[in-house]
């Protein structure tokens, strides 16, 4: 239950307890008399030459002095002075004057000052036993008087109604509680008959049944119905007792009020128990900065006994370096602020514990400031959790920096041990060739529990179940699990964390209930980092393999390009030279023209093959390119015949200029070659090179414009049949006898190399339209 730091209650002295007799100036008391007083078993005698000692004791605790015995002639004062000073402190404590200078004047002064008894030294010397008895009687009278006052006070302040009736059954006395039950003041009832408090029918019952029982047996207890001043009634728990002098003592409880009070007391006790069972410190600090109230949690966490706490200031619970902060926080709350502060308390044995304290103003029933009320919470667990989270974050970064699977799993088991406190842990990774989860890393203690961890095959262990389900699992009694691998194991607790498709992290303990919810949550964070690191290593290894494959492929393509360049171009050059010689010698022109056309087509094939093999999907440095300028430059290099170009784009794009040029040249050339309505082929040739004898175009317009997220090239020619649109980017595909089938393949390469997309559709004029999207547009002034 909460403790009031102000301290406990005063113990009342019993009449039969030893009497504390203080003798001031022992000259008036002879040795024989003092010996007689010391011989009394119920006297504790102290002799002081200075009366201030007795007066100080009386000021401190009135029960510490039962009687003062003083002489008359004192050093610097008289016995009359001592009597007066005692009476100024306590009007009731017995004061006895002993003098050898007896006179009526001294006796009169002593009586006026408040003396209890007066003796001459002749009397005390002659009859020391009688003197001791007179002192005992004075002490007993004072104690009896005080006890009666206390009893009367207790009756007056009692919560139950108490009354005293004379032999005529009229009230001699009623306490406040009794009168209040019936709606009266005590003075209203004194001298009145008890019948005033009952209905007529109830008066008859009391007269005929209850009072005869009291007078015959001495007491009665039961329930009656009381009548209030306002006419309302209530059921009362009624007790009557007959005294030796024939008077009656009555006690009364309002049954409903008593039940409500009992419920309130029970509720208060429940609240007190609940407060003391809280894991937090509850406290109240008064305006002086002293603890006024606290629950039992404060002694438990601080290590100080309640008696020590009651004497401590608030600042003494904190290390010196924190005390100014605490004082400032208390001042802030008293000034009207609410405060939350993280600090450290220092326990009785010197341990320092992190705590969070709240503070708010406490107001009394009148709304006046009474102090500070708040809660103190041990945040050691929170600090430790925060430390682990920071460490896990650092571990995650370390894991992502590991370049091999071995480095990842070794870092993982070390983190499980050092950060999460999972001393015995291991990682098993799935190995398809082994057909199960293979142990790849474990801590030293893990090796002690499982010196030779096995490969975990499908369906035979908890670990495999977790690996398949993808859900973490903690067991407090692993031997009772139907999937336990070894029912005879010394391990009692285990926790399993899936690592995606890679494997599982397992931690074990020989202690039951070793892993709680927080362990599972933090373990899942670590497992997620390990899984991500393993995936990164896997991707890195796949990328390295891909790079090696691409390097080998590029070597082969370069070798092929060299062969094409050397072994095909040289014979072509020789053939071209011979044809030219034949023309000069007057040979048949038509045959020679056919030969020249074939040679030109072979040159185009060689150029396209070299472009495909050497450049592929690679791009060089990116730069800003004004699209319409580049399109017009490309148009100038294409055999445009009678076609025209319209540039309707002000796009500035970021691209490899030379590769973008290849794309535009092939798209423009394809439009000119295959877009004219009078062209002989029934479908477009997906190629970038034109034969020298292509038939002239008629009224063909090619447009380069901007579209959302990119640009397009469109013409108003025949268009591309829907069935052919999926094939035109395939290398070697062409519908023209003069096309190479590589031009649109080069377009696809350039698009893919930049990370763009290309779509084929019908233009607004019914021709072909190619939309290139996903382009990095730096500036745009027009969109079609």
C-alpha positions as a printed Julia matrix, in Angstrom:
784×3 Matrix{Float64}:
   0.0     0.0      0.0
   1.18    3.55    -0.65
   3.18    5.04     2.2
   2.76    8.5      3.7
   6.3     9.81     3.93
   5.37   12.05     6.86
   5.62    9.1      9.25
   3.46    7.03    11.58
   1.29    7.66    14.64
   1.9     8.32    18.33
   1.75    5.43    20.83
  -0.39    6.12    23.87
   1.11    5.29    27.28
  -0.8     2.79    29.4
  -1.62    3.54    33.03
   0.53    0.6     34.24
   3.64    1.67    32.29
   6.65    2.95    34.31
   6.33    6.62    35.26
   9.07    9.01    34.11
   9.88   11.14    37.19
  12.15   14.16    36.58
  13.77   15.66    39.74
  14.97   19.23    39.27
  17.64   20.34    41.79
  18.2    17.27    43.86
  19.18   19.34    46.94
  15.59   19.27    48.15
  15.45   15.48    47.92
  17.62   13.62    50.38
  19.51   10.5     49.42
  17.11    8.28    51.36
  14.08    9.7     49.56
  15.77    9.42    46.15
  16.72    5.82    46.92
  13.11    5.07    47.81
  11.96    6.52    44.48
  14.54    4.47    42.55
  13.38    1.38    44.4
   9.89    1.76    43.02
   9.56   -0.75    40.14
   7.2     1.48    38.23
   9.38    4.62    38.4
  12.02    5.78    35.95
  13.83    8.55    37.87
  16.08   11.22    36.29
  17.79   13.94    38.3
  18.74   17.21    36.58
  20.33   20.29    38.12
  19.19   22.36    35.14
  15.39   22.57    34.76
  15.77   23.24    31.0
  16.52   19.55    30.38
  13.13   18.52    31.74
  11.4    21.38    29.95
  13.04   20.46    26.61
  11.93   16.84    27.01
   8.41   18.01    27.77
   8.36   20.24    24.68
   9.56   17.39    22.45
   7.11   14.74    23.7
   4.61   15.37    26.45
   4.44   11.64    27.17
   8.18   11.55    27.96
   7.62   13.34    31.3
   5.04   11.96    33.73
   5.93   14.1     36.76
   8.3    16.96    37.65
   9.62   17.23    41.24
  11.33   20.54    42.0
  12.91   22.19    44.99
  12.24   25.79    45.84
  15.66   27.37    45.92
  17.31   26.82    42.55
  20.33   28.32    40.88
  19.09   31.5     39.19
  15.4    30.68    39.72
  12.81   29.36    42.14
  10.6    26.36    42.16
   7.67   28.7     41.42
   9.4    29.69    38.15
   9.77   26.03    37.21
   6.07   25.39    37.9
   5.06   28.34    35.72
   7.32   27.27    32.83
   6.01   23.69    32.99
   2.42   24.94    32.94
   3.14   27.07    29.86
   4.09   23.89    28.05
   1.64   21.35    29.5
  -1.23   22.38    31.77
  -1.78   18.83    33.01
   1.57   17.2     33.81
   1.94   16.82    37.62
   4.42   19.27    39.23
   5.37   18.66    42.88
   7.17   21.27    45.02
   9.43   20.09    47.88
  10.87   22.8     50.15
  12.44   23.17    53.57
  11.42   26.83    53.65
   7.74   26.26    53.97
   5.46   29.22    54.4
   1.93   30.22    53.53
   3.25   32.71    50.98
   5.24   30.05    49.13
   2.31   27.67    49.24
   0.0    30.35    47.89
   2.39   31.23    45.06
   2.79   27.56    44.2
  -0.95   27.02    44.04
  -1.36   30.1     41.87
   1.34   28.84    39.5
  -0.47   25.51    39.12
   1.36   23.16    41.5
  -0.09   19.67    41.77
   1.15   18.88    45.31
   3.25   20.52    47.98
   5.62   18.81    50.48
   8.09   19.87    53.09
  11.42   18.09    53.28
  10.44   16.97    56.77
   7.45   15.09    55.34
   9.41   13.44    52.53
  12.22   12.41    54.83
   9.86   11.06    57.45
   7.64    9.08    55.07
   9.43    8.47    51.72
   7.05    5.61    50.84
   4.01    7.84    51.25
   5.72   10.49    49.12
   6.31    7.93    46.37
   2.67    6.82    46.54
   1.49   10.45    46.2
   3.61   10.8     43.09
   2.2     7.55    41.67
  -1.36    8.73    42.33
  -0.72   12.04    40.58
   0.69   10.26    37.55
  -2.23    7.82    37.44
  -4.79   10.62    37.67
  -3.14   12.45    34.8
  -2.98    9.32    32.67
  -6.57    8.38    33.41
  -7.72   11.89    32.52
  -5.83   11.76    29.24
  -7.25    8.34    28.43
 -10.78    9.58    29.09
 -10.17   12.53    26.8
  -8.86   10.23    24.12
 -11.82    7.93    24.51
 -14.2    10.84    24.26
 -12.35   12.09    21.19
 -12.57    8.62    19.7
 -16.29    8.51    20.37
 -16.77   11.99    18.93
 -14.86   11.15    15.78
 -16.19    7.61    15.39
 -17.98    6.84    12.14
 -20.6     4.79    13.98
 -23.39    6.42    15.92
 -22.96    6.21    19.72
 -25.38    7.39    22.41
 -25.8     7.12    26.19
 -29.27    7.03    27.8
 -30.14    7.52    31.5
 -32.34    5.3     33.62
 -35.37    7.1     32.2
 -34.26    6.2     28.69
 -33.47    9.78    27.74
 -30.29   10.81    25.96
 -27.41   11.87    28.2
 -25.0    12.03    25.27
 -24.96   11.48    21.49
 -21.96   11.83    19.22
 -21.93   13.67    15.9
 -22.29   10.48    13.87
 -25.36    9.36    15.84
 -27.14   12.69    15.48
 -26.23   12.95    11.79
 -27.75    9.52    11.05
 -31.15   10.9     12.08
 -30.68   14.38    10.62
 -30.19   16.25    13.92
 -27.52   18.13    15.83
 -26.38   16.45    19.09
 -27.93   19.25    21.17
 -31.31   18.55    19.57
 -31.39   15.04    21.07
 -29.8    15.41    24.53
 -32.61   15.2     27.12
 -35.04   13.72    24.57
 -36.53   10.21    24.65
 -35.3     7.64    22.17
 -38.93    7.33    20.95
 -38.41   10.51    18.92
 -36.29    8.48    16.49
 -38.84    5.76    15.65
 -42.26    5.45    14.08
 -45.12    4.65    16.5
 -45.4     1.05    15.32
 -41.65    0.6     15.78
 -41.73    2.17    19.26
 -44.13   -0.58    20.34
 -41.78   -3.29    19.08
 -38.84   -1.76    20.95
 -40.85   -1.45    24.16
 -42.35   -4.92    24.04
 -39.5    -7.0     22.64
 -36.12   -5.29    22.63
 -35.9    -3.4     25.95
 -37.15   -6.37    28.05
 -34.36   -8.45    26.51
 -31.75   -5.78    27.34
 -32.86   -5.48    30.97
 -32.99   -9.25    31.34
 -29.79  -10.31    29.53
 -27.76   -7.09    29.56
 -27.59   -6.61    25.77
 -29.39   -6.9     22.43
 -28.3    -6.8     18.78
 -30.41   -6.71    15.66
 -32.01   -4.57    12.98
 -34.52   -1.78    13.53
 -35.97    0.99    11.36
 -34.83    4.52    12.22
 -36.86    7.67    11.57
 -35.01   10.73    10.28
 -35.95   14.33    10.98
 -37.23   14.71     7.41
 -39.58   11.75     7.82
 -37.53    9.27     5.81
 -36.54    5.92     7.28
 -33.51    3.66     7.07
 -32.57    0.18     8.24
 -30.12    0.34    11.14
 -27.8    -2.23    12.64
 -28.63   -1.65    16.31
 -26.7    -2.67    19.48
 -27.85   -1.98    23.07
 -25.96   -2.68    26.32
 -26.97   -2.18    29.98
 -24.33   -0.56    32.24
 -23.79   -1.32    35.92
 -25.6     1.86    36.97
 -28.68    1.04    34.92
 -27.98    3.34    31.98
 -27.99    2.25    28.34
 -25.24    2.51    25.73
 -26.4     2.36    22.11
 -24.52    2.02    18.82
 -26.18    2.38    15.42
 -25.06    1.86    11.79
 -26.93    2.74     8.64
 -26.87   -0.67     6.92
 -26.9     0.76     3.39
 -24.26    3.34     4.24
 -22.18    0.71     5.99
 -22.35   -1.57     2.98
 -21.41    1.33     0.73
 -18.57    2.22     3.06
 -17.39   -1.37     3.1
 -17.47   -1.41    -0.69
 -15.57    1.87    -0.76
 -12.97    0.49     1.63
 -12.67   -2.67    -0.45
 -12.3    -0.59    -3.6
  -9.67    1.57    -1.91
  -7.78   -1.52    -0.79
  -8.01   -2.92    -4.31
  -6.65    0.32    -5.76
  -3.87    0.35    -3.17
  -2.95   -3.24    -4.04
  -3.07   -2.46    -7.75
  -0.86    0.6     -7.28
   1.7    -1.42    -5.37
   1.68   -4.16    -8.02
   2.49   -1.67   -10.77
   5.92   -1.98   -12.34
   6.21    1.81   -12.23
   7.04    4.17    -9.39
   4.17    6.48    -8.39
   5.11    9.48    -6.31
   3.95   12.8     -4.88
   6.43   15.57    -4.06
   5.33   18.51    -1.93
   6.08   22.16    -2.68
   9.29   21.97    -0.63
  10.66   19.21    -2.85
  10.15   16.43    -0.27
   8.45   13.1     -0.94
   4.92   13.25     0.44
   3.72    9.85    -0.85
   5.02    6.92    -2.89
   4.05    3.36    -3.73
   6.0     0.26    -2.76
   7.8     0.18    -6.1
  10.15    2.98    -5.01
  11.79    0.98    -2.18
  11.96   -2.04    -4.49
  13.84   -0.29    -7.31
  15.95    2.06    -5.17
  17.03   -0.45    -2.54
  16.3     2.02     0.29
  14.11    1.12     3.27
  10.96    3.22     3.69
  12.39    4.67     6.9
  15.43    5.9      4.96
  13.3     7.2      2.09
  11.21    9.25     4.53
  14.36   11.16     5.51
  15.7    11.67     1.96
  15.27   14.62    -0.36
  14.21   13.91    -3.93
  17.64   14.86    -5.29
  19.35   12.18    -3.18
  17.91    9.46    -5.42
  19.99   10.74    -8.34
  23.73   10.97    -9.08
  25.21   14.43    -8.37
  25.52   15.2    -12.09
  21.73   14.78   -12.53
  20.5    16.7     -9.5
  20.36   20.15   -11.06
  18.23   18.74   -13.92
  15.82   17.18   -11.41
  15.54   20.42    -9.46
  14.87   22.36   -12.67
  12.22   19.82   -13.74
  10.41   20.12   -10.38
  10.49   23.92   -10.62
   9.05   23.73   -14.15
   6.14   21.56   -12.98
   5.42   23.8    -10.0
   5.4    26.71   -12.47
   2.69   24.99   -14.52
   4.48   22.82   -17.08
   4.14   19.09   -17.68
   7.53   17.41   -17.75
   8.91   14.15   -19.14
  12.59   13.6    -18.39
  14.99   10.72   -18.97
  17.59   10.43   -16.25
  19.41    7.91   -14.05
  18.65    6.95   -10.45
  21.37    5.78    -8.1
  20.33    2.84    -5.91
  21.37    2.2     -2.33
  24.2    -0.09    -3.49
  25.49    2.42    -6.06
  23.95    0.89    -9.18
  22.74    3.36   -11.78
  19.46    2.57   -13.52
  17.99    4.57   -16.45
  14.53    5.95   -15.66
  11.9     8.1    -17.33
   9.94   10.39   -15.0
   6.77   12.33   -15.71
   5.61   15.24   -13.61
   2.38   17.23   -13.42
   0.86   19.62   -10.94
  -1.21   18.09    -8.12
  -4.1    20.27    -6.97
  -6.06   19.92    -3.74
  -9.84   19.93    -3.41
  -9.92   23.72    -3.58
  -7.87   23.81    -6.77
  -4.75   25.04    -4.99
  -1.3    23.7     -5.78
  -0.4    20.79    -3.5
   2.78   19.56    -5.18
   3.97   17.37    -8.03
   2.53   13.98    -8.98
   4.12   11.65   -11.48
   5.3     8.25   -12.62
   8.82    6.83   -12.82
   9.49    4.01   -15.26
  12.58    1.83   -15.52
  13.66    2.18   -19.16
  16.58   -0.27   -18.98
  14.75   -2.68   -21.29
  13.9     0.1    -23.72
  17.49    1.35   -23.76
  18.7    -2.2    -24.36
  16.15   -2.66   -27.14
  17.28    0.6    -28.75
  20.9    -0.53   -28.48
  20.06   -3.8    -30.18
  18.17   -2.03   -32.95
  21.12    0.28   -33.6
  23.45   -2.7    -33.62
  21.13   -4.57   -36.0
  21.11   -1.58   -38.32
  24.91   -1.55   -38.34
  24.93   -5.31   -38.85
  22.59   -4.94   -41.82
  25.03   -2.53   -43.44
  27.93   -4.89   -42.72
  26.03   -7.81   -44.22
  25.3    -5.9    -47.43
  29.03   -5.26   -47.72
  29.93   -8.96   -47.58
  30.87  -10.36   -50.98
  30.51  -14.1    -50.39
  27.91  -16.42   -48.98
  30.37  -17.65   -46.35
  31.11  -14.12   -45.15
  27.37  -13.37   -44.89
  26.45  -16.41   -42.79
  29.47  -16.02   -40.49
  28.56  -12.38   -39.86
  24.95  -13.46   -39.28
  25.67  -16.02   -36.54
  28.08  -13.6    -34.84
  25.39  -10.92   -34.76
  22.8   -13.35   -33.37
  25.23  -14.15   -30.57
  26.73  -10.71   -29.84
  23.72   -8.46   -30.51
  20.72  -10.64   -29.62
  22.39  -12.77   -26.95
  21.57  -16.02   -28.75
  24.72  -17.79   -27.63
  23.96  -21.04   -29.44
  22.85  -20.46   -33.01
  23.45  -21.78   -36.51
  22.53  -21.13   -40.13
  21.48  -23.91   -42.52
  21.27  -23.13   -46.25
  19.34  -25.11   -48.81
  21.55  -27.18   -51.12
  19.7   -28.81   -54.0
  22.5   -31.29   -54.62
  22.44  -32.37   -50.96
  18.65  -32.48   -50.95
  18.19  -30.49   -47.75
  19.29  -27.72   -45.4
  23.05  -27.93   -44.95
  24.76  -26.41   -41.85
  27.14  -23.69   -43.01
  27.89  -21.6    -39.88
  27.38  -21.81   -36.11
  28.67  -20.33   -32.86
  31.0   -22.18   -30.51
  28.31  -22.94   -27.96
  26.08  -24.08   -30.8
  28.79  -26.58   -31.65
  28.77  -27.84   -28.07
  25.03  -28.53   -28.2
  25.23  -30.07   -31.68
  28.86  -31.12   -32.33
  27.98  -32.47   -35.78
  24.8   -30.72   -36.97
  23.13  -32.84   -39.64
  21.74  -31.92   -43.03
  18.02  -31.4    -42.49
  16.06  -33.26   -45.12
  12.5   -32.48   -46.25
   9.72  -33.23   -43.77
  11.85  -34.46   -40.87
  12.41  -31.41   -38.66
  10.95  -28.21   -37.25
  13.54  -26.28   -39.26
  12.26  -27.75   -42.53
   8.69  -26.9    -41.53
   9.71  -23.28   -40.94
  11.7   -23.22   -44.19
   8.65  -24.34   -46.15
   6.1   -22.13   -44.36
   8.23  -18.99   -44.28
   6.99  -18.17   -40.75
   9.17  -17.75   -37.66
   8.53  -20.18   -34.82
   9.56  -20.25   -31.14
   9.17  -23.31   -28.9
   9.45  -23.33   -25.1
   9.49  -27.13   -24.98
  11.02  -28.33   -28.22
  10.98  -31.99   -27.17
   7.18  -32.01   -27.18
   7.03  -30.89   -30.83
   6.09  -33.78   -33.15
   8.68  -32.62   -35.71
  11.59  -32.47   -33.26
  14.66  -34.04   -34.86
  16.01  -35.59   -31.65
  13.5   -36.13   -28.8
  16.4   -36.96   -26.44
  18.11  -33.6    -26.91
  19.13  -31.5    -23.92
  17.77  -28.45   -25.73
  14.51  -27.14   -24.25
  13.9   -23.89   -26.16
  14.47  -23.15   -29.83
  13.58  -20.34   -32.18
  13.62  -20.62   -35.99
  13.8   -17.8    -38.53
  13.3   -18.44   -42.27
  15.83  -16.9    -44.67
  13.52  -16.91   -47.67
  14.47  -19.52   -50.26
  18.0   -19.64   -48.86
  17.57  -21.47   -45.55
  16.96  -20.94   -41.82
  18.6   -19.32   -38.79
  18.22  -21.44   -35.63
  18.92  -20.46   -32.0
  18.75  -22.93   -29.09
  18.93  -22.98   -25.29
  18.96  -25.64   -22.61
  16.63  -23.39   -20.56
  12.86  -23.42   -20.93
  11.13  -20.21   -22.06
  14.46  -18.74   -23.14
  13.04  -16.68   -26.02
  10.33  -14.05   -25.69
   8.35  -11.98   -28.18
  11.07   -9.34   -28.37
  13.65  -12.0    -29.24
  11.43  -13.15   -32.1
  10.88   -9.61   -33.43
  14.57   -8.68   -33.3
  15.53  -12.08   -34.71
  13.23  -11.53   -37.69
  14.96   -8.2    -38.36
  18.36   -9.91   -38.38
  17.03  -12.77   -40.52
  15.65  -10.26   -43.02
  19.06   -8.59   -43.28
  20.78  -11.95   -43.77
  18.27  -12.9    -46.47
  18.8    -9.58   -48.29
  22.57   -9.99   -48.11
  22.37  -13.54   -49.49
  20.18  -12.31   -52.34
  22.67   -9.51   -53.05
  25.55  -12.0    -53.15
  23.49  -14.23   -55.45
  22.7   -11.31   -57.76
  26.33  -10.22   -57.76
  27.47  -13.71   -58.67
  24.81  -13.95   -61.41
  25.89  -10.56   -62.73
  29.52  -11.63   -62.72
  28.6   -14.8    -64.62
  26.59  -12.72   -67.08
  29.47  -10.31   -67.55
  31.82  -13.2    -68.2
  29.37  -14.64   -70.73
  28.98  -11.26   -72.43
  32.72  -10.76   -72.55
  33.15  -14.16   -74.19
  30.31  -13.39   -76.59
  31.82  -10.03   -77.47
  35.13  -11.71   -78.13
  33.41  -14.12   -80.49
  31.51  -11.3    -82.22
  34.67   -9.26   -82.62
  36.37  -12.26   -84.15
  33.37  -12.73   -86.46
  33.43   -9.03   -87.41
  37.1    -9.26   -88.26
  36.42  -12.26   -90.47
  33.52  -10.46   -92.16
  35.53   -7.3    -92.64
  38.59   -9.05   -94.02
  37.33  -12.16   -95.73
  34.24  -10.6    -97.35
  35.3    -7.04   -98.09
  38.53   -8.0    -99.8
  36.85  -10.26  -102.39
  34.09   -7.66  -102.85
  36.66   -4.98  -103.54
  38.36   -7.25  -106.06
  35.02   -8.01  -107.75
  34.1    -4.32  -107.84
  37.44   -3.51  -109.42
  37.0    -6.17  -112.1
  33.49   -4.89  -112.91
  34.79   -1.37  -113.32
  37.51   -2.65  -115.68
  34.85   -4.48  -117.68
  32.76   -1.34  -117.98
  35.76    0.58  -119.16
  36.45   -2.1   -121.8
  32.92   -1.69  -123.26
  31.23   -4.78  -121.85
  27.43   -5.21  -121.72
  26.16   -2.28  -119.52
  22.96   -4.0   -118.27
  24.83   -7.0   -116.96
  27.41   -4.81  -115.34
  24.72   -2.67  -113.69
  23.21   -5.82  -112.16
  26.61   -6.82  -110.89
  27.19   -3.35  -109.37
  23.74   -3.53  -107.67
  24.57   -6.92  -106.18
  27.91   -5.66  -104.93
  26.24   -2.61  -103.33
  23.78   -4.86  -101.54
  26.61   -7.03  -100.28
  28.36   -3.88   -98.96
  25.18   -2.92   -97.12
  24.96   -6.4    -95.62
  28.54   -6.17   -94.42
  27.95   -2.71   -92.88
  24.83   -3.86   -91.05
  26.5    -7.04   -89.81
  29.41   -5.03   -88.44
  27.05   -2.61   -86.72
  25.08   -5.44   -85.12
  28.11   -7.4    -84.01
  30.4    -4.6    -82.81
  27.97   -2.17   -81.17
  25.18   -4.52   -80.05
  23.24   -3.12   -77.07
  26.07   -0.96   -75.77
  25.9     2.83   -75.71
  28.56    5.46   -75.2
  28.49    8.72   -73.3
  25.1    10.41   -73.08
  24.74   13.99   -74.25
  22.01   16.51   -74.95
  20.65   16.12   -78.49
  18.2    18.44   -80.29
  15.97   15.9    -81.98
  14.78   17.88   -85.02
  18.34   19.0    -85.89
  19.62   15.43   -85.79
  16.6    14.21   -87.81
  17.32   16.72   -90.6
  20.99   15.69   -90.65
  19.94   12.06   -91.01
  17.48   12.98   -93.79
  20.35   14.48   -95.75
  22.24   11.16   -95.66
  19.26    9.03   -96.74
  18.32    8.5   -100.41
  15.04   10.35   -99.94
  14.15   10.44  -103.67
  10.99   12.62  -103.98
   9.88   12.31  -100.31
   9.71   15.24   -97.88
  10.3    15.47   -94.12
   8.42   17.47   -91.5
  10.03   18.05   -88.08
   7.37   18.92   -85.51
   9.42   18.44   -82.37
  11.49   20.79   -80.24
  12.6    17.97   -77.93
  16.02   18.01   -76.32
  16.85   14.45   -75.2
  19.71   12.81   -73.35
  21.14   10.03   -75.54
  24.19    8.55   -77.28
  24.23   10.8    -80.37
  25.78    8.25   -82.77
  23.41    5.43   -81.76
  20.37    7.76   -81.93
  21.56    8.75   -85.42
  21.59    5.06   -86.42
  18.01    4.71   -85.14
  16.73    7.75   -87.06
  18.58    6.86   -90.3
  17.06    3.38   -90.3
  13.52    4.59   -89.46
  13.66    7.36   -92.09
  15.19    5.04   -94.7
  12.6     2.38   -94.0
   9.8     4.95   -94.41
  11.16    6.19   -97.75
  11.85    2.71   -99.12
   8.61    1.05   -98.05
   6.13    3.86   -97.48
   5.46    4.96  -101.1
   2.15    3.77  -102.54
   3.88    2.91  -105.84
   6.57    0.75  -104.28
   6.52   -2.77  -105.73
   6.69   -4.78  -102.49
   3.5    -5.81  -100.77
   4.9    -5.35   -97.27
   7.71   -3.27   -95.8
  11.27   -4.5    -95.67
  12.47   -4.36   -92.09
  15.87   -3.06   -93.08
  17.93    0.09   -92.81
  19.81   -0.01   -96.13
  18.24    0.81   -99.48
  19.01   -0.8   -102.76
  20.34    1.61  -105.37
  17.54    0.87  -107.78
  14.6     1.57  -105.45
  11.64    2.93  -107.37
  11.1     6.7   -106.85
   8.55    7.6   -104.19
   5.44    9.57  -105.03
   4.16   12.3   -102.69
   5.49   10.66   -99.46
   5.78   12.75   -96.31
   7.73   11.56   -93.27
   7.04   13.3    -89.94
   9.27   13.37   -86.84
   7.29   14.62   -83.83
   7.03   14.43   -80.04
   4.65   12.27   -78.05
   4.14   11.76   -74.32
   7.41   10.45   -72.85
   9.24   10.39   -76.21
   9.04   10.91   -79.98
   7.67    9.24   -83.11
   8.48    8.76   -86.82
   5.41    8.46   -89.08
   4.67    8.46   -92.81
   1.59    8.68   -95.0
   2.45    5.67   -97.13
   0.99    2.17   -97.33
   1.58    1.34   -93.67
   2.48   -2.01   -92.12
  -0.05   -4.84   -91.97
  -0.97   -5.75   -88.4
   0.19   -9.35   -88.93
   3.73   -8.18   -89.76
   4.23   -5.72   -86.9
   5.46   -8.3    -84.37
   8.15   -9.58   -86.78
   9.72   -6.47   -88.25
  12.33   -6.12   -85.45
  13.58   -9.69   -85.9
  17.12   -9.76   -87.3
  17.11  -10.82   -90.97
  13.38  -10.33   -91.46
  12.51   -8.5    -94.7
   9.79   -8.49   -97.32
  11.99   -6.87   -99.94
  14.35   -8.66  -102.26
  16.76   -5.75  -101.91
  16.6    -5.33   -98.1
  19.22   -6.75   -95.69
  16.78   -7.54   -92.87
  19.12   -5.9    -90.32
  18.01   -2.25   -90.25
  15.07   -2.65   -87.86
  17.18   -4.98   -85.73
  19.63   -2.11   -85.32
  16.69    0.13   -84.3
  15.69   -2.41   -81.63
  19.29   -2.56   -80.35
  19.51    1.22   -79.97
  16.15    1.35   -78.17
  17.09   -1.47   -75.77
  20.55   -0.02   -75.13
  18.97    3.23   -73.91
  16.27    1.48   -71.89
  13.53    2.83   -74.14
  10.48    1.14   -75.68
   9.25    1.12   -79.3
   5.77    0.4    -80.64
   4.47    0.09   -84.21
   1.04    1.34   -85.19
  -0.87    3.02   -87.99
  -0.37    6.76   -88.47
  -3.25    9.22   -88.75
  -2.68    9.28   -92.54
  -2.86    5.48   -92.74
   0.86    4.89   -93.01
   3.33    3.46   -90.5
   4.11    5.05   -87.13
   6.92    4.15   -84.72
   6.62    5.55   -81.14
   9.81    5.59   -79.03
   8.99    6.16   -75.33
  10.74    6.14   -71.97
  13.13    8.76   -73.33
  15.05   11.07   -70.97
  13.55   14.39   -72.1
  15.46   17.42   -70.88
  13.34   20.05   -72.6
  10.13   19.98   -74.61
   8.28   22.73   -76.4
   5.83   20.73   -78.48
   3.9    17.47   -78.2
   1.85   15.79   -80.95
